[in-house]
Structure formats: structure tokens, C-alpha cells
Amino acid sequence: MPSLPRIRRSRGRTLPEHDVRRPRPAEVESAGLTWVNLNRPDEESATELAARFGWHALDVEDVLSKRQRPKIDEYPDYLFVVLHFPFYDSSVQRLNAAELDIFLGPDYLVTLPNVELLPVTRLFSRARDDERLREDLFAKGSGRLLYEVLDDLFDYCFPILDKIGHKLDSIEDEMFEGRSDEVVRDISNVKQEIISYRKIIKPQRATLRVLERHVERFLPEALELYFDDIVDATERIWDLLDNYKEVVEALEDTNESVISHRQNDVLRLLTVFAAVLLPVTFVASIFGMNVDYPGEGTAAGFWVILAAMLTMIGGLVAFFRYKRWL
């Protein structure tokens, strides 16, 4: 019995341990305040940060979990906050939720998004590169810095809502241009985006109200009203989503009505054809029987029968038009 061929494996170069790359936290410091930002933290990076800042082990587990609900855990020395924000997932071509884990202490802010959030990355890059901006952001404490991060994130939410609103306007225009069958798919996609967005925002509204109360100890007294602006932004987003939900449901009903009316027009036309041809068929069946009738076998008989059929067709069509069925 022949032996199976051996698989030849190329001997690749084994990378030394220090060449294995893992995400490293980016860090910027000013006025005694440190901001650490790390996208997609792994277990080793999260553990190192926990040892450095003194976080609870359960918080590290929450950071590494696949999906955590929005919440706030308060500790004597810091706050642990989990928030969700919408982002477009190109792998599935749908709107999805990005999780942002936040650790807020008296002299530090750590942001750990599970996917890259462009507003956070851009603000961090600006703070790192612009010394004047960094001093302005960091001089008023970690609570004010957190407000700036959240403010940029919620500002980023409104363009996504504007895109949804533009899609709804486009659907309304296409609906009456004879493309109602194609509009069904567009309505389904927009409806899915609205549902996904609502699933992100709905559980977060109560969390932000709680955050507004707990973050006060990291804010100067003059800045306590800042987080009320974040709550207001969330309520505006929720109101827009409610409006879009009503609009897309109304568009769906309207599109179904348009399709139904067009089907009724087709059925009405087919019914008219059947009603017009029915008496003609009746006459043709009578004179098609194997019996003698006046004028049988003559050209004059044929023309008389044909004229009678055409007269019946014309009379029925005129009657239908008189009744406005055509």
C-alpha cells in the first residue's frame, strides 16, 4: 500500500518575542492630568493599565468582554463608564454599536474603544500636537476633558442622522417615479438602521443622567452644567429617531398603497378585457354550432356576424367609459 505524500512545510524565520506587535496605549500629559487612549485593548495592555491606575479586576473583565451594556460603576478613587456610539461597520455594511470604556480619576482619563472612534482619535491627536489646546483642555480637570470627548462623539452622531434623513427624502421621491418595488428594499435598509440606532441610544439615556450626577466630584463647580448639554444632545437624537421611525413607517404604508393601487389598475384592465370579450365569445360559440342558420355559408352572413361583434365591443367600451371604469 503506497504511503501518503509528506507535506513539505517551509521553514520560516521565527520572530523573536519582542517583534510580536500588540496595541500600545498612546498617552499625553499636561497640568498634572494624563490622558491615555488605546483602541481595541488586549488582555495584557488592560492588565498593565489596571495595575498602574489601581482598577478593579471586574472592570478589566468588562473591558475585555465582547459586549457590555451602558453603565456606570463608582469607586472611591475613580469612575468606570461604559457607553455605546454608532459607527458604520463596512464588513457587514450596517450601522453597528461601538463600545467606549472610560476610566475617570482625579488626575487621569483613560479611553478604551473596542473599535476606532474617529472623534476620540482626532481630539487626542489635536491635544498631542497643539500645546495651547492641550493646556486649555487639561487645565480644568479630568471631568472637563471627559466632557470634550463626549461632546465630540455626540456631535459625530448627528451627521449619521442627517444621512438617514436624506435617505428618507430620496425614498419619498423615488416612490412616485414608478420604482415602488425597488423602494421596498431601501425602506427595509433604512428601517434597520433606525432600529439599530435606537438600540444604541435607548439604554444610554438613563446612564448619561446618572453620569451627570456622579461626575460632579471631578468638575469645578462652575462647570457642573456642562454635562447637562450632553443629556440634551442625547434627547435630541432620541427625538429625531422617533420622528424618523414614524416617517419610515408612514413611507412603508404609502409604498404598499401605491403598489396595491397599481395592482388594482392591472386587475381592472384585465377585467375590462374579459368583460368585452365574453359576449363576443358567446356569439361566436352560437354560430359555431353544427346547425343551420340564416346566411350560413355566405359572405354576407360572415360580415353581418362580424359587424354585430364589433358593435357589441364598441358599445361595451363606450359604456365602461361612461361609467369611468376606463
N, C-alpha and C positions, 0 to 999 in steps of 0.2 A: 504494500500500500504506500503510494507516494506521500511524502511528508509535505505539510503545508509550507508555503514560502515564508521566509522570515521577513518581517517588516524592518526595513532599514531606517533608522532614525538619525537625523543629522545631529551632530554634537555641537549644539550652540554654546556660545560663551555664557557662562553663569555670571549673572550680575552680582557684584558684591552687595552686601547688605545696605550700605549707605547709598546705593544707586536706586533703590526702590523708593519711588516717589509717593508721597501721601500729602493730602492737603495741609498746608501750614497756615496758621492764623495770621492775618495782617493786623498791624497794631499802630495806633497813632496816639500821642500823648501831648497834653498841654494843660497848664494851670492846675496841675495836680490831679487831672482826670484822664483816664485811659479808656480808649475805645478799641475793642477787639472785634474784628469781623472775620467770619470763616464760613465759606459756602460748603455745603454737604459735609459736615463734620463726621469723621470716623470715630471708632471707639477709643483709639489711642489719643487722638487730639482732644476729644471731650474729657477724657480722664485726666490729661495733663492740665487742662483749664480748670477742672473741678478741684484738683489738688492745689492749684495756685490761688484760687479765689475762695476756697472753702465751701463748695456746693455740696448739697446732699446727694447721696448715691441714687436716690429715686429720681431726682431731676436729670441726672445723666441718662438713666434708662428712658425717660420721656424724650430726651433729645434724640436718642438713637432709635426710638420706635418709629414704625412706618407712618402711622397717622395718629396724632393726638388731638383731642378736642380742644377748642379755645378755653383757656382757664388762667387763673392767677393763684400762685402759691406764695404766701407771705412768710418770710423768715425774719428773725431778729436783725440780720445783717444785710439782707437783700430780698428782692422780689424775683420770682420766676414767672414769666409771662409766655403764653403760647397764643399766637394769633395766626389767622389764615388770610391770604390775599390771592386774588385771581391772577392767573397767568395762562397764556396760550401754549398748550402742550403740542408741539409740532409732530411728535411721534404718533399721537392718536388724532391730531387735528381737531382738538376740542379744548374748551375752556376748563381748566383744572385748578385745584387749590394748592398753593404753595404755603408751606408751614414756616413760620418765623419764630424761633425760640429766642427769648430775650432774658438776660440776667442783668438786673439793675441794682447796683450797690451805691454807697455814698461817694465813692471815688472811681467808679468804673461802669462801663456799659459794654456788654458782650452781645452781639447779634449773630445768630446761627441759623441762617435759612437753609432748608433742605434742597432748594434749587436757587440758582442765582436770581435775585430780585434786583433789577436794574436801578430803581431809585436808591436802594441802600448802597449798591456798588458805586454809583455816581456821587452820592453825597460823601461817602468815605474817601473817594479819590480827590474830591474837591477839598475836603478838610485836610488831607495829607499834603496836597500841593500848594494850597493857599494859606499862608501863615495867618493873615489877618482874619480870614473866615474861621480858621481853626480856633483862634483866640476868642472870637465872638461866640462861637458855639459852645466852647468848653468852659468859658468863664462863669457861666450861670448855673453850673451843676449838671449832674447826670440826668436829672429829670427833664431839664430843658433840652438836652441833647436827644433824649428819647422822643420828646415831642417833635423835634425837627425830623427825625427818622420817620415817625408815623405820619406826620403831615405830608411828607413827600410820597409815602406809599399810598395814602388815600387820594392825593391829587392824581396819582397814576391810575386810580380806579375809574375816574370819570371819562378819560378817552375811550376806555373799553365800553362804557355805557353809551358814549356817542356813536361808536361803531354799530352797536346793537340797534340804536335808534335809526341810523342811516339804513340798515338792512330792512327794518320795518317799513320805512318810507319807500324803498325800492320794491319791496313785495307788493305794497299797495298800488304802485304804478304798473307793475307787471300783471297784476290780477285782471285788469280790464283791457289788456292788449292781446287777449287770446292765448295766454300762456298759463292758464289756471292749473293745468295738470302738472307743469313744472314747478309751480309755486308751492304745491303740496310739500315737496322735499325741502324747499327753502324755509317754509314755515316750521317744519319739523326741526331743522337745524337751529333756527333762532330760538325756538321754544326750549330746546335742550340747553342752549347757552344761558337763557334766563333762569331755568331751573337750577343749573349748576351754580350760577352767581348767587341765587337766593340761598342755596345750601351753604355757601361760604359765609354770607353776611349774617344770616338769621341768628345762629348761635353766638355770634361775636358781639352783638349789640349789648347784651347784658354784661359781657366780660369787660367791655370798654367803660361801662358805667362804674363797675367795681374798680377798674384801674384808675379812674379819675379820683376816687377816694383814697386808694392806697398809695398813690404816687406822691401825695402831698408832702410826705416827710423827706422827699428828695428834691423838693422845689422850694425856691424862695417864696415868701408869702405873696409877693407882687405877681407871681407867675402862676398862681393856682388856677386861674380861669382859662389857661391855655388848653388844657385837656378837654374843656367843655366844647371847644371848637372841633376836636376830633369826634366827639359824640355827635355833634351836629352834622358833620360830614357823613357819618355812618347813617344817620336818619335820612339825609338827603338821598343817599344811594338807595336805601330801602324804599323810599317813596317813588323814586324813578323805576325801580324794579317792579313795584306794584303797578305802576302805570303801564309799563311795558308788558306785564303779564296780562292786563286787561286788553291792551291793544292787540297782542298776538292772538288771544282767544277770539276777539271780535273779527280779526282778519281771517282766522280759520273758519269761523261760521260763515263769513261773507263769501269766502272762496268755495265752500261747499254749496252755498246757494247759487253761485254763478255756474258751477258745474252742473247742478241739478236743473237750472233753467235751460242750459244748452242741451242737456239730455232730453228735457221735455220738448224742446223745439224739434229735435230729431224725431222723437216719437210722434209728435203731431204731424210732421210732414209725411212720415210713413203711413200714418192712419189715413190721411187725406188720399194718398195714392191707393191704398186698399179700398177706401170707400168709393173712389171714382171708378176703379176697375171692376168692382163687384157687380154692378148692373150690366156692364158690358159683357162680362164673363157669362152672366145669366142668359143674355140674349144669344150669345154665340153658342151656348150649350143647347138651347132650344132648337135653333136652326141647324145644329149639327146632328140631330137625331135622324135615324133612318126612316123618316116618314115624308109623305108628300106635303108640300106647302105651296101656296101661290107663288108663281115665278120661279120655281125650282129649276135649276139647270139653265137659267137665262142670265145674261149680263145685267139686265135691268134689275133683277131680284138682288144680285150681289151689291149693286150700287145703292139700292134702297136700304138694305140692311146696314151697310157701312155708314150711310148718311144718318140713320137712326142712332147708331152707336156714337158717332161724333156729336150729334145733338145732345145725347144724354151726358156725355163727358163735359161739353161746354156748359150745359145747364147746371150740373153739379158744381163745377168750378166757380161759376157765377154766384151760385147760392152760398158756397163757402166764403167767397169774398164779401158777399153781402153781410154774412154773419161775423165777418172779421176773424175767421178761423185760418185765413191765409194772409 
